Amino acid sequence: MSKSYWESDNIIRIGETQVSIPSEHGLSYNSGQKISLMVPPSVKMISGKDCYLEFNVKIAGGAVPTKLQLDPMGGSCVLRNLRIYDGTRSTLLEEIVDYNAVVAMKYDYDADDSLRQSRALVEGGTAYASRFRGNNGTSESHLTELHQNPYFVEKSGTQTVDWTDGDHTEAKCCVPIHAGVFGDRIFPVMMTNGLYMEFDLAPAQQVIKQLDSVNRNVRTPRNVFFESLTNGAVWDVVGTNRDVFWVSQTENELGGDVSNFPFCVGETFRFAKYKQPNDLDGMSGEMKISRIETDAGSGNIQVTLETAVNNAAGPEIDAEWIMYSTAMEAGATTTLQYTVSDFNLIAHEIHLDPSYEAGMLAKAREGKSIELDIYSVTNHKHSTLASDTQVTYNIHSNNSRAKSLVIMPTDATTYGVGAQVAGLGTYQIGPFDGGQGANSTDLMDTSLTSMRSGYSGMIDGLTSTQFMMGGVLVPSRPVQTKKMVTKQSVDAFHLFELEKALAQAGIAPRSFAAMQTNFLVGRAFGLQNGVADLRNKDLQVLLRYEDLSFQPTKNKIYNNFVFHIRKLIIRNGTVAIEY
């Protein structure tokens, strides 16, 4: 007999609540420390995708006056590694090494304007603000926000007091957990005797950033342009001491408002020519700002120096020159730090019908197994020298259901604190323009260096990629990347392979805007639900740097992220992971 349309099916009734679970000891934590918390088995079941981490971040720049913020991805950048155990801490359910690199990858490629804006509002990140692009800047930057930046105060009116750490504010971050245990399905915490979680915090210099609009190492067309001395003249080569000048409100879109000016009182700076940023001023010394105000007559921003300087050594400073901060280049950065406080897991608890819960527990006690698939990722690291132009290495994986491999070649250089925060000397991503490098007169509205050394990929002269699985080359011919090295075009086959790999990894490839600033190599092991058994199978990576015009310049650590499905097995009160 057919079922009436008006009859209801048997359903499981659920209730939902949110539970706040604090970190152990409820302490404040600094970079390099470990945060741990315990989800008790009394939180019987959770909807993983609806759980999130909630915490505050406060930046301390030490004795260096300059405006600082976290990486634009938001609070997730401070979480370097993640480990999840069962409640007894005897079984490691999941470990993600370089967790922030995985999040950076996802947020760079699974992104559109709406997602970026929502993440900026909720997760403690910043998004592109067109009002701070300047008239000479055309590409987007997520490191220019001044009015809605959660990491420092907004100041208006005449400024005469040095910037201090008190001007950096405590930002609230609510970030999702990008781990398989916290995936799209209900997770039975009561069956694993709880969950124990550990987070290693990233080094401060890796995640704290200086604004693009004060930095000559990134996008010089965004920097503040010199207008004139207050008498309307250029800063000529006469050796006369000067202590006051104007910056252009029209070129910089400052609107006569001090709050639109990215520099602060106490900050040190110099001048550079914006199309040739390696050409610096000939001033008698580094300049320090003592006063910032709006000139009532012209509407320009007027900058007063602590000490008058002269331009006797030249060249002449005119409207083709920009200001750039030397605060991070000065070296007084040893006290750079951030503090994480009020760290909580907000667990989305699911309440099932008691009879259903009892049935699950009885099944486990009777020796029957409860099995749950977890989509996760494992990082297999490999390091090379800059001189290695024929890179070949094996990935030894024990995953029986591997989905895809995504390779992120990262810069292995150890930079000084200030250099890394300011992007000084970090790897070049372009333009490659026949040897002109940073002095190119074109393509200058392009990121010249990476501000994310260590958790963002670099092409660094890579010309082709290929893999060998079980003695068979895949694909049958090398995937070319040379066009992307020269930055004159794209290699469509490379992007096609990467798109498949990201999709298999569960990262929707909505945008390839970051293909240069976070360069990745990908290989899917199957389409849609396809998997590969990598146990006892040689997986070899072949990377070639064969163009003599663009030899690699950096030692590298390759993050080889193998995305896979692992099985959680619960039987007779024990928890096991099957790879």
Secondary structure by P-SEA (a helix, b strand, c coil): cccccccccccccbbbbbbbbbccccccccccbbbbbbbcccccccccccbbbbbbbbbbccccbbbbbcccccccccccbbbbbccccccccccccaaaaaaaaaaaccccaaaaaaaaaccccccccccccccccccccccccccccccbbbbccccccccccccbbbbbbbbbbccccccccccccccccbbbbbbbbccccccccccccccccccccccccccccccccccccccccccccccccccccccccccccccccccccccccccccccccccccbbbbcbbbbccccccbbbbbcbbbbccccccccccbbbbbccccccccccccccccbbbbbcccccccaaaaaaaaaaaaacbbbbbbbbbbbbbbbbbcccccbbbbbbbcccccccbbbbbbcccccccaaaaaacccccccccccccccccccccccccccccccccbbbccccccccccccccccccbbbbcccccccccccaaaaaaaaaaaaaaccccccccccccbbbbbbbcccccbbbbcccbbbbbbbbccccccccccbbbbbbbbbbbbbbbbcccbbbbcc
